[in-house]
C-alpha cells in the first residue's frame, strides 16, 4: 500500500513574509473599479464604516495605494483572495 502526498512549493518571498511579525494588505489604484464598489468591498469584507472606506478610496485614488489591513501573513492572504475575487487589485507586503 502506498500513500501519495501533494508537495507544496513556496517562494523565498512567501517564506520570509510568513515569518514576519506583521504583514500589510495593500489596495492599489486601478482604472476598473468604481469608488462605490471599493467602498462596498471595504465595508462588507473589512467592516470599515462607509466614511472610513471613502477616505481609503480617496487615498488610493490620489496616492496610488493604501494599506488597508495589518496582521499575520495567513490572515492577509485570506483577505487578499477575498478582495481579489471582488475584482480589486491587492497585494501583501
C-alpha positions in Angstrom: 0.0 0.0 0.0 1.4 3.4 -1.0 0.4 6.8 0.2 0.7 9.8 -2.2 1.1 13.3 -0.7 0.9 16.6 -2.5 4.0 18.6 -2.2 3.6 22.4 -1.9 6.2 24.8 -3.1 6.8 28.2 -1.6 8.9 31.1 -2.9 11.5 32.7 -0.7 9.3 35.9 -0.6 6.4 33.8 0.7 8.5 32.1 3.4 10.0 35.4 4.6 6.6 37.1 4.7 5.2 34.2 6.7 7.8 34.6 9.5 7.4 38.4 9.7 5.6 39.7 12.8 3.2 41.7 10.7 2.2 42.0 7.1 0.1 44.6 5.3 -2.7 44.2 2.8 -2.2 46.9 0.1 -5.1 48.1 -2.0 -3.9 49.5 -5.4 -5.4 52.0 -7.7 -6.8 50.8 -11.0 -8.9 52.1 -13.8 -11.5 49.3 -13.5 -13.3 49.6 -10.1 -15.6 52.4 -9.2 -15.5 54.3 -5.9 -18.8 52.7 -4.9 -17.5 49.2 -5.5 -14.3 49.8 -3.5 -16.3 51.3 -0.6 -18.8 48.4 -0.7 -15.9 45.8 -0.5 -14.2 47.6 2.3 -17.4 47.9 4.4 -18.7 44.4 3.5 -15.4 42.4 3.9 -13.2 44.5 6.2 -16.0 46.1 8.3 -14.9 49.7 7.7 -17.5 52.3 8.2 -18.7 54.0 5.0 -16.9 57.2 5.9 -13.6 55.3 6.6 -13.9 53.3 3.4 -14.5 56.5 1.4 -11.3 58.1 2.9 -9.3 55.0 1.9 -10.8 55.1 -1.6 -9.6 58.7 -2.0 -6.2 57.8 -0.6 -5.8 55.0 -3.2 -7.1 57.3 -5.9 -4.6 60.1 -5.0 -1.6 58.2 -3.9 -1.9 55.0 -5.9 -2.1 52.6 -3.0 -3.1 52.3 0.7 -2.5 49.8 3.4 -6.0 48.6 4.5 -5.2 45.9 7.0 -2.3 44.6 9.0 -1.8 41.2 10.6 -0.3 37.7 10.0 0.6 36.6 6.5 -2.1 33.9 6.6 -4.8 36.4 7.5 -3.7 38.9 4.9 -3.6 36.2 2.2 -7.2 35.3 3.1 -8.4 38.9 2.8 -6.3 39.3 -0.4 -8.1 36.4 -2.0 -11.5 37.7 -1.0 -10.8 41.2 -2.3 -9.2 39.9 -5.4 -12.3 37.8 -6.1 -14.3 41.1 -6.0 -12.0 42.4 -8.7 -9.8 44.7 -6.6 -6.1 44.9 -7.1 -4.4 43.9 -3.8 -1.1 42.6 -2.6 0.5 41.6 0.7 3.7 43.3 1.8 
